[in-house]
């Protein structure tokens, strides 16, 4: 289940991609399949080890094209272990609502993004998220939980303040909003409630089968009920030098061709056994 729409956010083979706060790795896996050189970074070591296992399994199964690479590593979003202008693409999906210093995170993403590079930011949408907060304190008042709700113009303002130029936005996952409302109404940790279980089965069926009826329904409902708000932006090129030389990305000034290794990296090594299929429980990131 992807939140970023890669028809609006094109990715070329060989692009260097940072999936920041990658969680279970869904966007990182898609970028790897598309031939990118991917770094999936998260502060959760357990999730990173799982992502590394899946990267290795994908390589073993031949799911990634020649030239694609993938690394999973632990790291701090406010102190990224990469030089300036290291990446062509940065994705941060369902993360910024968790971080007190969201401006600091945006500044770090802009720092490591090449001029002319692209960024995708997704957060929970204001309306559906407000319903969740109204129904349940436990939904957000937990360690590492959601600390803010973005309005669309607020997020776009943050993106512009960071020096980025938004070029598109949309809403996603309308069918998931009612699921989270049910979860909040019956208890966020209560998976046994019949309405929650029934709706979860519907979502799993939709994710696995992708029937035309639900695809069309979600497309029609996204502008009204979409659970996520997605913004796409670019980092402007540097101003042209006074000598009149053309404006070019500055990674030619010494940034290594490949993203350098960093501490606490989980090596990309094929496991002895192919892991079981990932869980299909709808969730974040």
C-alpha positions in Angstrom: 0.0 0.0 0.0 1.8 3.1 -1.3 1.0 6.6 -0.3 3.4 8.3 -2.7 2.0 8.1 -6.3 5.0 7.4 -8.5 3.1 8.5 -11.6 3.3 12.0 -10.1 6.7 11.5 -8.5 8.8 10.0 -11.2 11.8 7.9 -10.3 14.6 7.0 -12.7 16.9 3.9 -12.5 20.1 4.9 -10.6 18.4 7.7 -8.6 19.8 7.9 -5.1 16.8 7.7 -2.8 16.5 8.3 1.0 13.4 6.9 2.6 13.5 8.8 5.9 11.6 7.2 8.7 11.0 4.2 6.5 9.1 2.1 9.0 8.3 -1.3 7.5 9.9 -0.2 4.2 7.0 -0.1 1.7 8.3 2.9 -0.2 11.9 1.8 0.0 10.9 -1.6 -1.6 9.1 0.1 -4.4 12.1 2.4 -5.2 14.4 -0.6 -5.1 12.1 -2.5 -7.6 12.3 0.6 -9.9 16.1 0.4 -10.0 17.1 3.1 -7.5 20.0 3.2 -5.1 18.0 3.2 -1.9 18.9 4.0 1.7 16.1 3.2 4.1 16.6 5.0 7.5 14.7 4.7 10.7 15.3 5.1 14.4 13.6 1.7 15.2 16.3 -0.9 15.0 13.9 -3.8 15.0 12.1 -2.5 11.9 15.4 -1.7 10.2 16.6 -5.3 10.6 13.3 -6.5 9.1 13.7 -4.1 6.2 17.3 -5.3 5.6 16.0 -8.9 5.5 13.5 -8.0 2.9 16.0 -6.2 0.8 18.2 -9.3 0.8 15.2 -11.5 -0.1 14.3 -9.2 -3.0 17.8 -9.4 -4.3 17.9 -13.1 -4.0 14.6 -13.4 -5.9 15.8 -11.1 -8.6 13.1 -8.5 -7.9 15.5 -5.5 -8.3 17.1 -4.7 -11.7 20.8 -4.6 -12.3 22.5 -1.6 -10.8 19.9 -1.1 -8.0 21.2 -1.2 -4.5 19.6 -1.1 -1.1 20.8 -0.4 2.5 18.9 -0.3 5.7 20.3 1.7 8.6 19.4 3.2 11.9 19.7 7.0 12.2 18.4 10.2 13.5 16.2 12.3 11.2 17.6 15.5 12.8 21.2 14.6 12.3 21.5 12.6 9.1 24.9 10.9 8.6 25.2 12.0 4.9 27.1 14.9 3.2 25.2 17.8 1.6 23.5 17.0 -1.8 23.8 13.2 -1.4 20.4 12.2 -2.8 18.3 12.8 -5.9 15.1 11.9 -4.1 13.9 12.0 -0.5 10.7 10.5 0.8 9.3 11.1 4.3 5.9 9.3 4.7 3.7 9.6 7.9 6.7 10.8 10.0 6.6 14.5 10.5 3.5 14.4 12.7 5.6 12.5 15.3 8.5 14.8 15.5 8.5 18.0 17.7 11.1 19.8 15.5 9.5 19.3 12.1 11.3 22.4 10.8 14.6 20.8 11.7 13.7 17.6 9.9 12.8 19.5 6.8 16.1 21.4 7.0 18.1 18.2 7.1 16.2 16.8 4.2 16.8 19.9 2.1 20.5 19.7 3.1 21.0 16.2 1.8 18.9 16.7 -1.3 20.7 17.7 -4.5 19.6 21.0 -6.2 17.0 20.0 -8.7 16.1 16.9 -6.5 12.6 15.9 -5.6 10.9 15.4 -2.2 7.7 13.7 -1.2 6.1 14.4 2.2 3.0 12.7 3.5 1.1 13.3 6.7 -2.3 12.4 8.1 -5.0 14.7 6.7 -6.5 17.2 9.0 -10.2 16.2 8.9 -10.0 12.4 9.3 -7.2 12.9 11.9 -9.3 15.3 13.9 -12.1 12.7 14.1 -9.5 10.1 15.4 -8.3 12.5 18.1 -11.9 13.3 19.1 -12.8 9.6 19.5 -9.7 8.5 21.3 -6.9 10.0 23.5 -5.0 6.7 23.3 -4.7 7.2 19.5 -2.2 10.0 19.9 -1.3 10.3 23.6 1.3 7.6 23.5 5.1 7.6 23.4 6.1 8.4 19.9 2.5 9.2 18.9 1.1 12.0 16.8 1.8 15.4 18.4 0.2 17.6 15.8 -2.3 17.7 13.0 -1.4 19.6 9.8 -3.7 21.6 7.8 -2.8 21.6 4.1 -1.8 25.2 3.9 0.3 24.8 7.1 2.3 21.9 5.6 2.7 23.7 2.3 4.0 26.7 4.2 6.5 24.6 6.1 7.8 23.1 2.8 8.1 26.6 1.2 9.9 28.0 4.3 12.4 25.2 4.0 13.3 26.5 0.5 11.4 23.9 -1.5 9.0 24.5 -4.4 5.8 22.5 -4.2 4.6 21.3 -7.6 1.7 19.0 -6.7 -0.5 17.5 -3.9 -3.3 15.0 -3.5 -5.1 12.9 -0.9 -4.8 9.1 -0.5 -6.3 6.1 1.3 -10.0 7.2 1.7 -11.0 3.6 2.5 -8.7 3.6 5.5 -10.3 6.6 7.3 -13.3 4.6 8.5 -11.1 1.8 9.7 -9.2 4.1 12.0 -12.4 5.7 13.2 -13.7 2.3 14.2 -10.3 1.5 15.9 -10.6 4.7 17.9 -14.2 4.2 18.8 -13.8 0.6 20.0 -10.3 1.0 21.4 -7.1 1.4 19.5 -5.7 -1.9 21.0 -9.0 -3.8 20.6 -8.7 -5.8 17.4 -11.4 -8.3 18.5 -14.4 -5.9 18.1 -16.5 -7.3 15.2 -16.8 -4.0 13.2 -13.0 -3.6 13.4 -12.3 -7.2 12.3 -14.8 -7.0 9.5 -13.5 -3.8 8.1 -9.9 -5.0 8.4 -10.8 -8.1 6.3 -12.2 -5.7 3.7 -9.0 -3.7 3.6 -6.7 -6.8 3.4 -8.9 -8.1 0.5 -8.6 -4.7 -1.2 -4.8 -4.5 -0.7 -4.2 -8.1 -2.0 -6.8 -8.2 -4.8 -7.0 -4.6 -5.9 -10.5 -5.0 -7.3 -11.7 -2.3 -9.8 -14.8 -1.5 -7.7 -12.8 -0.5 -4.6 -10.1 1.3 -6.6 -12.8 3.4 -8.3 -14.5 4.1 -5.0 -11.3 5.2 -3.3 -10.4 7.4 -6.2 -13.8 9.1 -5.9 -13.6 9.4 -2.1 -10.0 10.5 -1.7 -10.8 14.3 -2.1 -13.3 14.0 0.7 -12.1 11.2 3.0 -8.5 10.6 2.1 -6.6 9.6 5.2 -3.2 11.1 4.0 -2.2 14.4 2.5 0.7 14.2 0.0 2.9 17.0 -1.1 5.6 16.9 -3.9 8.3 19.5 -4.2 11.6 20.2 -5.8 14.8 21.9 -4.5 15.8 24.9 -6.6 19.2 24.9 -8.3 21.8 27.3 -7.0 21.9 30.7 -8.6 24.2 30.9 -11.6 27.8 32.0 -10.9 28.7 35.6 -11.7 30.9 34.4 -14.5 27.8 33.3 -16.3 28.4 29.6 -16.0 25.2 27.5 -16.1 23.4 26.6 -12.9 24.4 23.0 -12.1 23.9 20.7 -9.1 26.8 21.0 -6.7 27.4 17.3 -6.0 30.1 17.6 -8.7 32.2 19.5 -6.1 33.2 16.4 -4.3 30.2 14.5 -3.1 31.0 10.7 -3.5 29.3 8.9 -6.4 27.7 6.5 -4.0 26.1 7.2 -0.6 28.9 6.6 2.0 28.6 3.9 4.6 27.5 5.2 8.0 27.5 3.8 11.5 24.9 1.2 12.6 24.3 0.1 9.0 22.6 -3.3 8.5 24.5 -5.1 5.7 22.6 -6.2 2.6 23.0 -10.0 2.9 20.7 -12.7 1.7 19.0 -14.6 4.5 19.2 -18.4 4.7 15.5 -18.6 4.2 13.1 -16.4 2.4 11.0 -14.6 5.0 7.3 -14.9 5.3 5.1 -12.4 3.5 4.9 -9.0 5.2 1.9 -8.3 7.4 -1.0 -6.6 5.6 -2.4 -4.8 8.6 -2.9 -1.3 7.5 -0.6 1.1 9.2 1.7 4.1 8.7 4.7 4.7 6.6 
